[in-house]
Every structure is written in C-alpha cells, then in structure tokens.
Amino acid sequence: MATDNNRFQAIIAHCKEYGFIFQSSEIYDGLSAVYDYGQWGSELKKNIRDYWWKSMTQMHENIVGIDAAIFMHPTTWKASGHVDNFSDPMIDNKDSKKRYRVDHLIEAKADELEKEGKKAEGDALLAEMDKLLAANDYEGLKKLIEDTKIKCSVSGTGNWTDVRQFNLMFSTQLGSVSEEASEIYLRPETAQGIFVNFLNVQKTGRMKIPFGIAQTGKAFRNEIVARQFIFRMREFEQMEMQFFIRPGSQKEWYEYWKEERMKWHLSLGIPKEKFRFHDHVKLAHYADAACDIEYEFPIGFKELEGIHSRTDFDLKNHQLYSKKKMQYFDPEINQNYIPYVVETSVGLDRTFMMIMSEAYTEEDLSTAEKQDSRVVLKLPPKLAPIKLAVLPLLKKDGLPEVAREIMNTCKSSFKCFYEEKDAIGRRYRRMDAIGTPFCVTIDHQTKEDGTVTIRHRDSMQQERISASQVREFVEKHLI
C-alpha cells in the first residue's frame, strides 16, 4: 500500500511544535512508545471523547456509561481468555537480538514490493500470511519470511529464530509487602470492566435487552514492536460499547452497528473513500463475526475501530469462573438466558491521529507580489481545541478592555484564547496552526460602531458583525 512518509513526519513535527503531543519523559531521552498530550492535544482528545460519549449515551436511550477500575481481580483475565490467548507471534534476529512482530515484518516487505511496482506480489504475500496466521502455522510463517528473503533492519541478515508467542499483558504486584503481594494485571482492554458489571448495571438501571454499556479509559499492552507514533502504543485509550442482545439476533445487530459506526466517522466530515471495512480472516476466540473499520492514514489503510460479534463467551465464562449467574430474564419470551454481545471498540488515540491526518494542510498563498504560505489544521469546529481567538489590534486605546468583555461573555460557552502580542497576521497564523476556526479582531472601528472583524480559518475571509453577536455566531457553527 502506498504511504506518504514525508506528510506523516510533518504531522508528527507539527504535533510537537504546537503543543499537541510530546514524547513522554523527554528530558530523560524519552520512553519508547509512550506519549504525553500537551495543552492543545489534551483539549482535542477530550473533545473527541466527549463527542463519542454523547453519540453513544445521549443519542441512544438504551445505552448507559460506566467507569470501571484499571485494576481487576486476576481471575477476570483467566475467564476472558487473555492469560491463555492474548499473545502475538514474534520472531527474533539472532545477530541483532532485535524482536519483531511477524505480521509487521511481512507487511513491511509487502509495502516494499508495492513501491517497486510489484503490487500483485505484495498482495499475494499478505494473503499467504493471513492464511498461515489463521491456521497458527508458525513453521509456515518462518518459512515464508525466509523464502521472501526478509532481512533484519539492524543486522541486515536473515538469521531468524523460530516464531513464538508472547503474552502482551503487563503484570504488577498488589500488596504492601512483596512477599505477601499477589500478581495482577494492568487491563489490556476496557471491555471486561463492562462484563463483570453487567448485572450491576442491568438491575440498578432496570435495563431491558437490547441495551448497551459504554466506557472510555486507559488500556495497556506490552507491544514488542510499538511504532508509527501514537498509532501503536503501550499505554493508550479506548472508547468501547458492549451491546447486549437476545441470542440468535447477533447477525442483525452486527450489521446495524457496522452501519452506525461508519455514520459516526463520516459525521466528522471525512470523505467516504478514506474508509473501508476489512473482515477478519482469523477470528478471535470469542467471536463468530468480526471486522475492522480502516482509515487511510498517511502510512496506509490501518485499523481504526473493531466491530465484533462476541457471542455469549464473556458472560458465560465469567459465570463459570465466578460461580455467579450472569443470566437475564426476558419477560417478552418468558425465558432466562445469557445475552449475546456485539462490541464496538475504537481507539481514541488512533481517532486523534485520524483527525490530525485529515486536518493537516499546507497551503501556498503566494501572489505575483510576494511569496507566502501557511500550515493550517482544518479541524471540525466542534472538535477544535480553541473555538475562538480574541485579538485586540493594539495593546492601547481601550481595545484590550473591549476584547476582555467579549472574552468574558464567550468563555463560559466554549474554549477561548486571548492574545495581544505580535502583529495580527502572525497571530492569525498561530491560530491557523492549532486549528482555531474563528478569530475576532477588535480595532478602532469597534469603538465607533460596536462591530468587530470575524475571520474564518479555512477561507481566511473576514466579515464585520456586532460585538454583541460574537457568542451566538460561534455557537451556530459548532453544531
């Protein structure tokens, strides 16, 4: 698949320069595959999370939200299958001692083949990999790597170990004295917090099937080969919803949530051709159907969200291990049963990366008279970290006082930013770079007739409106 590495690197640099994302512990040379969200990144991330939360819990009458703890009883992960099944096939290069995820290694080779004009060869390689992964054929995977002459990027050799499985869960100790401590895990997904609270929510909320439980929160995976900026991290955030349904209706609801989730992504103003569904070749141990919504990042089409028909695997296993009934009495058919589940699980960090990839724009504004350009983030206004920049033209003549009045009127309704420093053109460029959809400029005419200049980020067009109408004007464009 074709990629735009230069664009990807420009986005990463932009995130650092303008306060969106920093390398974690950077003053100590950083921590691999762990990132901190800066002042504008944390605002954008919160806005994405809130938009998802509203779409799930406010716009659906039969979906409620919870916030389960990161630490869970260790038997949870035995029941869920993570202790026995949550692993990835890895391979080591004997010369460099570097470890690779097998699928990443083969995908990189397929990318190379496509760049060489051998797309059919690359596609065939990926198809063979999918077939071998589905069959858990590790000897076949090693032979595929050797036959394709895939080399280690560090040593340059093809001296490989056998393919082995490595569990991805982080473990830690719970207890104040190490001898008495018990081993627990940092959760690798948020879904299990929903499943163990199924009865609590159903009974206290008097929920009737079908109904959903939504949650956002941190998850942790010991990715051996974490890469590609915030696309694959060891600490990340998920937005998940588990939808509990009557057994036998899972195909209908699976298709329903595929369509609903695609509508949500399209509501962000992203063209439909940037998305595609990808059905899983190898199903997880809990699923009878699964697909990904993939987005065309600058690094190619990659998984953004998973939609899974999880059957009754989770509730049934928690009932088995806990010895507590996880059944629902359905008054419509007068039956007790363990509900089936359809899951939607989208990465918040990957959604952030999608929004940034789509918004990042370099524009050449040169004219016959002068050379000019700008970098602008064309973020959906409802997600932008700052909705309105309030900019007095000068730091005197009473203009800052009028600007402060506008700021105080608007800041309780949406995020505003006030700035007096530098020429107005430079201030506009800074606001463009962090995606602020509107700037309001207070000048001497404001003192005369009470009007201000509103500048539109994307078109750079300006119009005069009454200072008293600024809040209403911005709010109208945030819907």
ABEGO torsion letter per residue (X at the ends): XBBBAAAAAAAAAAAAAAGABBBBGAAAGEBBGBBBBBAAAAAAAAAAAAAAAAAAAAABAABBBBBBBABBBAAAAAAAGAAAABBBBBBBBAAAGBBBBAAAAAAAAAAAAAAAGBAAAAAAAAAAAAAAAAAGBAAAAAAAAAAAGBBBAAAGBABBBBBBBBBABBBBBBEABAAABBBBBBBABAAAAAAAAAAAAAAAAGBBOBBBBBBBEBBBBBBABBBGEAABBABBBBBBBBBBBBBGAAAAAAAAAAAAAAAAAAAAGBBAAABBBBBBABBBAABABBBBBBBBBAAEBBBABBBBBAEAAAAAAAAAAAGBBABBBBAAAGBBBBBBBBBBBBBAAAAAAAAAAAABBBBBABBAABBBBBBBBBBBAAABABABBBBBABABGGAAAAAAAAAAAAAAABBBBBBABEBAAAAAAAAAAAGBABBBBBBAAAAAAGBBBBBBAAAGBBBBBBAAAAAAAAAAAAX
